[in-house]
Amino acid sequence: MAIASSPILAAAAAGPADGQIVMLLLIQIAVIIALSRAMGLLFKKISQPLVIGEIVAGIMLGPSFFGMIAPEWSAMLFPPETLPYLNILAQVGLVFFMFLVGLEFNADNLKGKGHAAVVVSHVSIIAPFFLGALLALYLYQSLSTSAVPFTSFALFMGAAMSVTAFPVLARILTERNLHRTYLGAIAITCAAVDDVTAWCLLAFVISVVRSGDVLGAVPTTLLAVVYIGFMLTVGRMLLARLADYVEKSSDGRLTQLWVAVIFIGLIASATITELIGIHNIFGAFLFGAVMPQRRIFVRDLAEKTEDFTVVFLLPIFFAYTGLRTQFGLLNNEALWLDCALVIFAATLGKFGGTTLSAKLSGLEWREASALGVLMNTRGLMELIILNIGLDLGVISPALFAMMVIMALVTTFATTPILEWIYPLNRFGAPAAEPGSGEDAVALADPETTYTIVVPVANPSSQQGLLHLARALAGPALPAARIYPIHLVRLGDEYSYDSLPEQAEQLVEQSRTRLGALVARVFEDARYVQPLSQVSDDVPADICRLAQKHSADLVLLGWHRPTFSQDLLGGNVRPILEAACADVAVYIDRGLTMGAGTRIAVPYSGTIHDRLAVEIALRLAVGHNAAVRILQTVPVSRETRDLLVLFEQSIAIEISPLLSDPLGDIVEASRKHDLLVVGTSAQWGLDRHIFGKSTDELATRCQTSLLIVKHHKGATPHLENLLAARAAVAVSAQE
């Protein structure tokens, strides 16, 4: 299609009218949101914060990428006439986002955290501020002009170097379950102090820039102090009364009327700080920070605000930032060396200052370094400061581009360096174990203990899964251990539930529900240890927990995925492929294990079929169940010897060879209570041993179905039963 064939874009290139501006603006916003979401999800796949992908999406739409590879299309999609409208939407988005940041700010993080937190939080501000101001001495001559006073330039560089992205840091801590550790507590405290201090510094810098010198900023600073004092006293009291009234009148839920009242207060606070001479984002942050920390009230307010702000308004800010970012201005080696110097100074100040002060405060080098990496995260907070500096003319477009690169590099580096310094599988916080208190039974010898890890997606509706786990433990329960696991998934990057305090409340609710499920299924729960924790990657965390607890079997429930025809899609496939233990997937159709239970096992000679036989025998022992082997090939000598060991205690039948394996198995399943089926090493689209996909088997069989996959090197599932039988025999002889 020729460029001129698009009437909207062609008209935009010639100078759009008001109606065309609106249409073009809508197209721009649609493109911005789509690319922002796509890049955010892509970067999440590579274990990066969502904000990095969204920032990159904004830069891609600007002159550094889209404008470079397709300048004509870029000029028509983002003509100069529409940029002021994007700017307005971006500024509104920042006001509401800073309100959310303030709303999520918890002053309790600043109380009683000990000597180390106090020292590190102060050094993590002073060191980068000093290095930023020192760097200004070098950069002022080449990247600024005489129109910008050096004092303003140096103060701004110091403030810009001092910021830490509290939302990103909190999310990283929560995802890695570090928020309940000593390291996490110090990191949260330092980030909270950094947030408040950096914004106060920036407010002072803005007043200095707008007034022209430090003395001229005194009236603005005094007015700001008076307003902050008013909001911390009178404002907080009025908002507390509002929360009391809402809780009494509508069960704590905010109606649209009260949301409107709060938004009017937010806009008024932002306007006041703008009139004072600092910036509207400070009023928005302050209004959120003095909100009463009532769980239902604040959660409801956050949920009503964050979706539109984060999904619609914030990507526009990223795009507007990208449209102003011109990497092409860094067109010689000297400028790129300056950029490298900016990154080095920022990292040395934050990472170096934090690490050294943490070490001197008593932390080990590993913990101190991890804290330094976390504090070096800048993300969106840095972009907000940089845009303010560019608007005020304190920094040039070239320095703006360098600082954007610095924000990207320091934030992008956080996750991989943290994983290297503080690997999750070695130093992650332990999951809560309610069953491991004083009333818990001590573990038997790990070599003879049979361990089952049971991921529970819904504690309210998966009793059948735990009933099967109890049946598998069976008579060996004193030498068995069952770990029901419920992993709490967080919302999006900026979700209120992603804060450590809120995530911990969700985990506590999970523990309660999981504990109630265990109490319904197990009369004696001393051998059951429910685990609840936050997870951002459910399959990986299940595999990690299975390895941590030396699981013999991971028992999964079946859930139909949303966008797939594969019955065993979702989290099941990656667990089947990556788990270090044998895996069983249970499709429950009302199985009740007991006397007379009939178990069928299709057998074709694979290692997975051998596992199916072992699982069937384990279920049958102690329940007086009958096992029938449905042959597609003759049973191997090794498997036959195994069956002989149990034929005295349970009924075992080996059927003749099947002529139509899939059809005969489906027909036989109607006469049995449970079908235990082995699968191939690769799950999903690969064809099953019967010539049909296992999905078809699962669909056609009307009985309960247990699909098992053997993992190389996994412990045989009958070892402890055979050992117990041998011990009884020896005791009888004596």
Buried (B, 14 or more C-beta within 10 A) or exposed (E): EEEEEBEBBBBBBEEBEEEBBEBBBEBBBEBBBEBBBEBBEBBBEEEBBBBBBBBBBBBBBBBBBBBEEEEEBBBBBBBEBBBEBBBEBBBBBBBBBBBBBBBBBBEEBBEEBEEBBBBBBBBBBBBBBBBBBBBBEEBBEEBBEEEBBEBBBBBBBBBBBBBBBBBBBBBBBBBBBBBBBBBBBBBBBBBBBBBBBBBBBBBBBBBBBBBEEBEEBEEBBEBBEEBBEBBBEEBBEEBBEBBEEBBEEEEBEBEEEBBEBBBEBBBEBBBBBBEBBBBBBBBBBBBBBBBBBBEBBBBBBBBBBBBEBBBBBBBBBBBBBBBBBBBEBBEEEEBBEBBBBBBEBBBBBBBBBBBBBBBEBEBEEBBBBBBBBBBBBBBBBBBBBBBBBBBBEBBBEBBBBBBBBBBBBBBBBBBEBBBEBBEBEEBBBEBBBBBBEEEBBEBBEEEBBBBBBBBBBEBEEBBBBBBBBBBBBBEBBEBBBBBBBBBBEBBBBBBBBBBBBBBBBBBEBBBBBBBEBBEEBBEEBEBBBBBBBBBBBBBBBBBBBBBBBBBBBBBBBBBEBEEEEBBBBBBBBBBBBBBBBBBBBBBBBEBEBEEEBBBBBBBBBBBBBBBBBBBBBBBBBBBBBBBBBBBBBEBBEEBEEBBEEBEEEBBBEBBEEBEEBBEBBBEBBEEBBBBBBBBBBEBBEEEBBBEBBBBBBBEBBEBBBBBBBBBEEBBBBBBBBEBBBEEEEEEEEE
